[in-house]
Amino acid sequence: MSLPVRLGLFYSAIFVGTGAASPYMPVWFAERGLSGAQIGLILSLPMLARALTAPLLAVWADSFRLRRTALIFMSLGVAVAYALMALPLGFLGWTLVWFAASSAFSTMSPLTDVIVLARARRDGFNYGWPRGIGSVAFIVANVVMGAVLTWGSPELVLVWITAAVSLTALGARYLLPPDPVHEEGVLPAPAADRFAGLGALLRDPAFMTAALACGLIQSSHAFYYSFSTLTWKQQGVPEGLTGVLWGVGVAAEVAFLWWMEPWRRRIGPRNLLMLGGGAALIRWTAYAFAPPLWLVFPLQALHVFSYAATFIASLQLVERLSTPRNASAAQAVNSALSGGVLAGLATMASGPLFDRYGAHGYVLMTAMCLAGLVGALRLYGVRRLDPA
């Protein structure tokens, strides 16, 4: 089996879980009587803490000899935590267990990105191919779980994601290459040096501007990720069709990852980020006013820019503004902002907004896009990002 396919299958093991959890865990929580504000709080707390937990986990991951070792341990820990969610723990118990599971699971994708980006650069394949295979698994989970919930209990969401992350542990061992964290003959840096490299990133204004701009645009998906399923349900969209709508967005993302590599390279990460912010601005503004169902499908296709283009731009910007020694920390900081503190604040705010205003809560996401676009414009003055 070729390496890109193996890497794609590992991404699939990750995303077949998130493809069920992202749209439908709010349904699982709601079925247990939690309010929108409580759901928003549970989902947002690990995001808010990610600014601390993601870099700490990345520094811990760099202490191993092989990059895949940390991913094996993290997968096993998340599987145990998901299984504990089935217990009648109540709001506080579910919050604590979900915090532990989500903190570890959300760091697995950026740590995998470090492996795949390095291999793509060294072996000459398109990073988008393995990542796109993972996105296909996300679509499958969207559609299948949506269909399952038309006749089954939301409890099946928890069964699905627990099984998926258990497969991820096996995949980390047998699908990922045994790439070393450090070059041959180079000893792991002491913890103090690894934290020093992290501090250098946080003091770099160009790096932080890029991370914040990407983070604001990516985190503007918070209301969509947390409450689009419940919002569409209020508007009369059946849950089976909700999975299809999510699948449309991710299918556009897959096409972007697989077949637009030459165009992505030509346009550059700064222009990609501007396109992503503009598409998100249009998308959330339209959703705030409950567009008719026929219009939702093309708006979902804008996911190709609002998420995929922004995501690829963030990876490229962060890679160019970091060094091999702090690459894991750089991607973790990027993830900590985009899927962490900024997304956490947006998700926490989304709960009360959904309770009080329904779909009009998307207006806050529009404002976040505007702020992200301001940051994206400032990157045009960073010389390190100019073509060689």
Backbone torsions as a table, in degrees:
resi	resn	phi	psi	omega
1	MET	NA	130.8	-177.6
2	SER	-67.3	155.8	-177.9
3	LEU	-62.3	-45.0	178.4
4	PRO	-57.4	-37.0	178.5
5	VAL	-67.6	-43.6	178.3
6	ARG	-60.6	-43.2	178.9
7	LEU	-65.6	-37.9	177.0
8	GLY	-63.6	-39.2	177.7
9	LEU	-65.8	-34.5	177.3
10	PHE	-68.4	-43.8	173.2
11	TYR	-55.9	-39.0	179.8
12	SER	-61.0	-41.0	179.3
13	ALA	-61.6	-35.9	177.5
14	ILE	-70.8	-49.3	-169.9
15	PHE	-80.8	-18.3	174.7
16	VAL	-68.8	-22.0	173.5
17	GLY	-82.0	-48.9	-179.2
18	THR	-66.5	-27.9	178.3
19	GLY	-65.2	-24.9	174.3
20	ALA	-92.7	-37.0	-175.7
21	ALA	-72.1	-42.9	-174.3
22	SER	-59.3	-52.0	179.7
23	PRO	-77.9	-30.1	-162.4
24	TYR	-113.8	-13.0	173.0
25	MET	-63.4	-35.7	171.9
26	PRO	-57.2	-34.8	176.5
27	VAL	-66.7	-40.0	177.8
28	TRP	-60.8	-46.3	178.6
29	PHE	-65.9	-41.9	-179.1
30	ALA	-64.1	-36.9	179.7
31	GLU	-64.6	-22.5	176.8
32	ARG	-91.7	11.9	172.0
33	GLY	88.5	10.2	179.8
34	LEU	-80.3	146.2	178.9
35	SER	-80.6	170.5	176.3
36	GLY	-59.9	-39.8	179.5
37	ALA	-64.1	-41.1	178.8
38	GLN	-67.6	-40.5	177.9
39	ILE	-63.3	-44.9	178.8
40	GLY	-59.7	-38.3	179.8
41	LEU	-67.4	-46.4	179.7
42	ILE	-59.6	-44.5	-177.5
43	LEU	-71.4	-30.1	-172.2
44	SER	-85.9	-29.6	-174.3
45	LEU	-58.4	-47.0	176.5
46	PRO	-65.0	-29.0	176.4
47	MET	-67.4	-43.9	179.9
48	LEU	-62.9	-37.5	-178.7
49	ALA	-80.4	-9.6	-174.7
50	ARG	-63.1	-26.0	176.1
51	ALA	-59.7	-26.3	176.3
52	LEU	-98.6	-46.9	-172.8
53	THR	-69.9	-39.1	-177.3
54	ALA	-64.5	-49.7	176.7
55	PRO	-61.9	-38.6	178.9
56	LEU	-62.8	-43.0	178.7
57	LEU	-66.4	-35.7	178.8
58	ALA	-67.1	-42.7	177.5
59	VAL	-63.4	-40.4	176.1
60	TRP	-62.7	-42.6	-179.2
61	ALA	-62.4	-34.2	-179.6
62	ASP	-74.8	-4.3	178.5
63	SER	-83.7	-11.3	-179.9
64	PHE	-86.2	165.2	177.7
65	ARG	-76.3	-40.1	-179.9
66	LEU	-110.9	145.2	-179.3
67	ARG	-67.5	-28.6	-176.1
68	ARG	-77.2	-17.9	-175.2
69	THR	-60.7	-46.5	179.8
70	ALA	-61.5	-36.1	-179.4
71	LEU	-66.9	-34.4	176.6
72	ILE	-63.7	-49.9	-178.6
73	PHE	-63.8	-40.9	-178.4
74	MET	-65.8	-40.6	178.9
75	SER	-61.0	-44.5	180.0
76	LEU	-63.1	-41.9	178.9
77	GLY	-63.7	-40.9	179.5
78	VAL	-66.5	-39.1	178.9
79	ALA	-59.5	-42.6	178.0
80	VAL	-63.7	-42.9	-178.6
81	ALA	-64.9	-42.3	177.8
82	TYR	-61.4	-40.1	179.0
83	ALA	-62.4	-36.6	179.0
84	LEU	-66.7	-24.4	179.5
85	MET	-61.4	-22.8	-178.8
86	ALA	-70.1	-17.7	179.9
87	LEU	-73.8	152.3	179.7
88	PRO	-77.0	70.5	-172.5
89	LEU	-82.5	-19.3	-176.1
90	GLY	80.2	176.7	-173.9
91	PHE	-56.9	-48.5	-177.3
92	LEU	-65.5	-44.4	-179.4
93	GLY	-63.8	-45.9	178.1
94	TRP	-62.2	-36.9	179.1
95	THR	-61.8	-45.7	-177.8
96	LEU	-66.8	-45.2	-178.1
97	VAL	-68.3	-42.6	178.6
98	TRP	-63.1	-35.6	178.0
99	PHE	-59.2	-48.1	-179.1
100	ALA	-64.5	-45.9	-177.4
101	ALA	-65.2	-47.7	-176.4
102	SER	-68.0	-36.2	179.5
103	SER	-60.8	-43.7	180.0
104	ALA	-74.2	-45.4	-174.4
105	PHE	-64.9	-37.7	-177.4
106	SER	-69.3	-19.5	179.7
107	THR	-86.0	-15.0	-176.8
108	MET	-67.3	-39.4	-178.4
109	SER	-65.3	-48.8	177.3
110	PRO	-63.2	-32.8	175.8
111	LEU	-67.0	-35.1	175.0
112	THR	-68.2	-38.7	178.1
113	ASP	-57.0	-37.6	178.8
114	VAL	-59.3	-44.7	179.2
115	ILE	-64.0	-48.0	-173.1
116	VAL	-71.1	-41.1	178.4
117	LEU	-61.6	-43.1	179.4
118	ALA	-65.1	-43.1	179.3
119	ARG	-66.7	-39.9	179.3
120	ALA	-62.1	-41.3	179.3
121	ARG	-68.1	-41.0	-176.2
122	ARG	-77.2	-40.1	-174.6
123	ASP	-96.9	-7.3	173.0
124	GLY	80.1	26.4	174.5
125	PHE	-107.1	164.4	-178.4
126	ASN	-78.9	119.5	177.7
127	TYR	-52.6	-32.8	-176.4
128	GLY	-64.6	-23.5	-179.0
129	TRP	-66.0	-55.9	177.7
130	PRO	-64.8	-38.7	179.0
131	ARG	-63.3	-38.3	178.6
132	GLY	-65.7	-35.6	175.7
133	ILE	-60.1	-41.1	175.9
134	GLY	-62.2	-38.6	179.8
135	SER	-66.2	-33.3	175.1
136	VAL	-61.4	-41.2	177.3
137	ALA	-62.7	-35.6	176.6
138	PHE	-60.8	-44.3	179.0
139	ILE	-61.8	-45.7	-179.9
140	VAL	-56.9	-44.9	179.5
141	ALA	-64.4	-41.0	177.1
142	ASN	-54.3	-54.4	-172.0
143	VAL	-71.9	-46.1	-176.4
144	VAL	-65.8	-45.3	-179.3
145	MET	-66.8	-36.1	175.3
146	GLY	-60.3	-41.6	178.3
147	ALA	-68.0	-39.5	179.9
148	VAL	-61.2	-39.9	-176.6
149	LEU	-72.8	-10.8	175.1
150	THR	-71.7	-20.8	178.5
151	TRP	-128.2	-18.0	-175.1
152	GLY	-107.8	175.3	-178.6
153	SER	-81.3	147.4	173.0
154	PRO	-57.4	-16.3	176.6
155	GLU	-58.6	-25.6	-179.9
156	LEU	-67.2	-23.2	176.1
157	VAL	-61.2	-44.8	-178.5
158	LEU	-66.9	-39.3	177.4
159	VAL	-61.5	-43.7	-177.9
160	TRP	-61.1	-52.0	-173.9
161	ILE	-70.4	-29.5	176.3
162	THR	-67.2	-43.8	177.5
163	ALA	-64.0	-39.6	-177.2
164	ALA	-63.8	-45.5	-177.5
165	VAL	-72.5	-25.2	173.3
166	SER	-65.2	-39.5	175.7
167	LEU	-66.2	-31.4	179.3
168	THR	-62.7	-38.0	178.0
169	ALA	-61.5	-43.6	177.2
170	LEU	-65.2	-40.5	179.9
171	GLY	-63.0	-38.4	179.4
172	ALA	-61.1	-35.5	-178.8
173	ARG	-78.7	-40.8	-169.7
174	TYR	-107.4	-12.4	-179.8
175	LEU	-106.0	-33.8	-178.3
176	LEU	-79.5	142.6	178.7
177	PRO	-72.8	155.5	-179.7
178	PRO	-81.1	57.9	-178.8
179	ASP	-73.2	133.1	178.9
180	PRO	-75.0	150.6	174.6
181	VAL	-69.1	-36.2	-177.3
182	HIS	-122.2	153.5	-180.0
183	GLU	-62.2	158.0	-179.5
184	GLU	-55.2	128.0	178.3
185	GLY	86.5	-6.6	179.5
186	VAL	-98.8	122.4	-179.4
187	LEU	-75.3	148.5	175.2
188	PRO	-55.2	137.3	179.4
189	ALA	-67.7	145.6	175.1
190	PRO	-57.9	155.1	-178.4
191	ALA	-55.1	-37.6	-179.1
192	ALA	-62.0	-39.6	179.1
193	ASP	-69.1	-38.0	178.9
194	ARG	-65.5	-39.4	176.7
195	PHE	-69.2	-31.1	177.5
196	ALA	-65.3	-40.5	176.5
197	GLY	-62.5	-37.6	176.0
198	LEU	-64.1	-42.8	179.7
199	GLY	-62.9	-37.0	178.5
200	ALA	-61.7	-39.6	177.0
201	LEU	-62.3	-44.5	-176.8
202	LEU	-67.5	-22.1	178.4
203	ARG	-92.3	-3.7	-177.8
204	ASP	-86.6	109.9	-175.3
205	PRO	-63.2	-35.7	179.8
206	ALA	-66.7	-45.3	179.1
207	PHE	-60.9	-46.5	-176.9
208	MET	-68.5	-35.0	176.1
209	THR	-62.8	-44.9	178.5
210	ALA	-62.6	-46.1	-178.2
211	ALA	-63.6	-40.4	-179.7
212	LEU	-69.7	-42.6	180.0
213	ALA	-62.4	-47.8	177.4
214	CYS	-62.4	-41.1	-178.3
215	GLY	-62.8	-40.7	-179.8
216	LEU	-64.7	-42.8	-178.3
217	ILE	-71.0	-43.3	178.3
218	GLN	-66.8	-39.0	-179.3
219	SER	-71.6	-14.6	176.7
220	SER	-66.7	-8.4	174.4
221	HIS	-79.9	0.4	-171.4
222	ALA	-59.7	-47.0	-179.2
223	PHE	-64.1	-39.8	178.5
224	TYR	-62.2	-49.2	-178.3
225	TYR	-63.8	-38.3	-173.2
226	SER	-87.2	-35.0	-168.4
227	PHE	-132.3	5.4	178.1
228	SER	-63.7	-40.3	-180.0
229	THR	-62.3	-45.5	179.3
230	LEU	-70.1	-35.0	178.3
231	THR	-66.2	-47.3	177.8
232	TRP	-63.5	-33.9	177.2
233	LYS	-62.7	-41.1	176.6
234	GLN	-61.4	-32.5	-178.0
235	GLN	-86.7	3.9	175.1
236	GLY	91.3	9.5	178.2
237	VAL	-80.4	124.4	-179.5
238	PRO	-66.9	152.0	-176.1
239	GLU	-62.6	-32.5	177.4
240	GLY	-61.7	-38.8	179.1
241	LEU	-74.2	-26.7	176.3
242	THR	-59.6	-43.1	177.0
243	GLY	-60.9	-37.6	178.0
244	VAL	-65.8	-42.2	179.6
245	LEU	-61.4	-45.1	175.7
246	TRP	-61.0	-39.5	-179.4
247	GLY	-64.3	-35.4	178.4
248	VAL	-60.2	-45.3	-180.0
249	GLY	-62.4	-43.9	-177.0
250	VAL	-75.1	-29.3	176.1
251	ALA	-63.1	-39.8	175.9
252	ALA	-63.6	-38.0	177.1
253	GLU	-61.9	-42.3	179.8
254	VAL	-62.4	-44.5	178.6
255	ALA	-58.8	-40.0	178.8
256	PHE	-63.3	-45.6	-177.1
257	LEU	-68.7	-36.5	-173.8
258	TRP	-84.0	-39.0	-167.1
259	TRP	-119.9	3.4	-176.9
260	MET	-117.1	21.4	-179.7
261	GLU	-58.9	-47.9	179.7
262	PRO	-59.8	-40.8	179.2
263	TRP	-66.3	-39.4	178.9
264	ARG	-61.8	-43.1	-179.8
265	ARG	-65.2	-37.1	-177.8
266	ARG	-71.0	-39.1	-175.0
267	ILE	-79.4	-29.0	176.3
268	GLY	85.6	155.3	-173.4
269	PRO	-67.3	-32.8	-179.0
270	ARG	-67.5	-41.2	177.4
271	ASN	-69.1	-35.8	175.8
272	LEU	-59.8	-41.7	-179.3
273	LEU	-64.7	-39.5	177.9
274	MET	-64.0	-41.5	177.4
275	LEU	-62.7	-42.5	179.6
276	GLY	-61.9	-44.3	179.4
277	GLY	-64.7	-39.8	179.1
278	GLY	-65.3	-42.2	179.3
279	ALA	-65.0	-41.6	178.2
280	ALA	-63.2	-38.5	178.8
281	LEU	-58.7	-46.5	179.0
282	ILE	-65.2	-44.2	-174.0
283	ARG	-62.7	-51.7	-175.5
284	TRP	-71.6	-34.1	176.9
285	THR	-62.2	-42.2	178.8
286	ALA	-66.0	-43.8	-178.3
287	TYR	-65.1	-26.4	-179.8
288	ALA	-64.1	-19.3	-176.8
289	PHE	-114.5	27.1	172.4
290	ALA	47.1	67.8	-179.2
291	PRO	-66.0	157.8	177.5
292	PRO	-63.1	157.6	-173.1
293	LEU	-58.2	-37.5	-177.9
294	TRP	-63.0	-28.8	-179.6
295	LEU	-82.8	-22.5	-178.7
296	VAL	-63.8	-34.0	-177.7
297	PHE	-62.6	-51.3	176.2
298	PRO	-65.9	-30.5	176.6
299	LEU	-66.4	-36.2	176.2
300	GLN	-64.4	-32.8	178.4
301	ALA	-64.8	-21.7	176.5
302	LEU	-66.1	-8.6	173.6
303	HIS	-56.7	-25.9	178.8
304	VAL	-58.3	-31.5	177.8
305	PHE	-102.6	-46.4	-173.6
306	SER	-60.8	-36.5	176.8
307	TYR	-105.4	-58.3	-169.3
308	ALA	-62.8	-48.5	-179.3
309	ALA	-64.5	-40.8	178.7
310	THR	-64.7	-40.8	-179.6
311	PHE	-63.5	-49.2	179.9
312	ILE	-62.6	-41.2	178.1
313	ALA	-60.1	-41.4	-178.5
314	SER	-65.0	-43.0	179.0
315	LEU	-60.9	-44.7	-177.1
316	GLN	-69.4	-41.2	179.6
317	LEU	-63.9	-45.8	-178.6
318	VAL	-65.7	-40.2	179.4
319	GLU	-63.4	-40.6	-178.6
320	ARG	-71.0	-26.9	-176.0
321	LEU	-98.8	10.3	178.3
322	SER	-127.0	179.9	179.2
323	THR	-120.5	163.7	178.8
324	PRO	-56.5	-31.8	-177.0
325	ARG	-72.2	-26.5	179.0
326	ASN	-119.0	25.6	-178.6
327	ALA	-63.0	-43.6	179.3
328	SER	-62.3	-45.4	179.8
329	ALA	-63.4	-39.0	-179.3
330	ALA	-63.1	-46.7	179.1
331	GLN	-67.3	-33.0	178.8
332	ALA	-68.6	-40.8	176.9
333	VAL	-63.2	-43.3	177.9
334	ASN	-58.7	-46.3	177.9
335	SER	-65.8	-36.1	-178.8
336	ALA	-64.1	-30.5	178.8
337	LEU	-84.9	-51.1	-174.7
338	SER	-68.6	-43.1	179.5
339	GLY	-107.7	11.2	-174.9
340	GLY	-117.3	-109.4	-170.2
341	VAL	-62.4	-41.9	-179.9
342	LEU	-68.3	-45.3	177.4
343	ALA	-65.0	-34.7	179.2
344	GLY	-64.7	-45.6	177.6
345	LEU	-62.2	-42.4	179.8
346	ALA	-65.5	-39.6	179.9
347	THR	-68.9	-41.3	178.3
348	MET	-61.5	-41.2	178.5
349	ALA	-70.6	-29.5	-176.7
350	SER	-65.1	-33.9	-178.7
351	GLY	-59.1	-58.0	176.8
352	PRO	-61.4	-35.0	178.1
353	LEU	-63.6	-41.0	178.0
354	PHE	-65.3	-44.2	179.2
355	ASP	-57.9	-38.8	-172.9
356	ARG	-95.8	-37.9	-171.0
357	TYR	-119.0	-5.2	-178.8
358	GLY	63.0	-133.3	-175.0
359	ALA	-64.0	-21.1	179.1
360	HIS	-63.2	-13.0	176.1
361	GLY	-61.8	-18.8	177.8
362	TYR	-62.5	-19.2	-179.1
363	VAL	-58.9	-37.5	177.5
364	LEU	-61.1	-36.9	178.9
365	MET	-65.6	-35.5	176.1
366	THR	-61.4	-43.3	179.7
367	ALA	-63.1	-38.2	178.5
368	MET	-64.5	-38.6	177.6
369	CYS	-61.0	-42.6	179.3
370	LEU	-59.7	-43.7	178.7
371	ALA	-63.9	-39.9	178.6
372	GLY	-64.8	-37.1	179.3
373	LEU	-67.0	-34.1	175.5
374	VAL	-61.3	-45.3	177.5
375	GLY	-63.9	-39.8	179.6
376	ALA	-61.4	-38.3	178.3
377	LEU	-62.2	-35.6	-178.5
378	ARG	-67.8	-23.2	-179.2
379	LEU	-68.6	-18.3	179.0
380	TYR	-67.7	-12.5	176.4
381	GLY	-96.2	3.0	-178.3
382	VAL	-90.8	111.4	-174.5
383	ARG	-67.2	-30.1	-179.1
384	ARG	-62.9	-17.6	-179.5
385	LEU	-96.5	-3.0	178.6
386	ASP	-69.7	146.2	177.3
387	PRO	-57.7	143.7	-179.7
388	ALA	-67.1	NA	NA
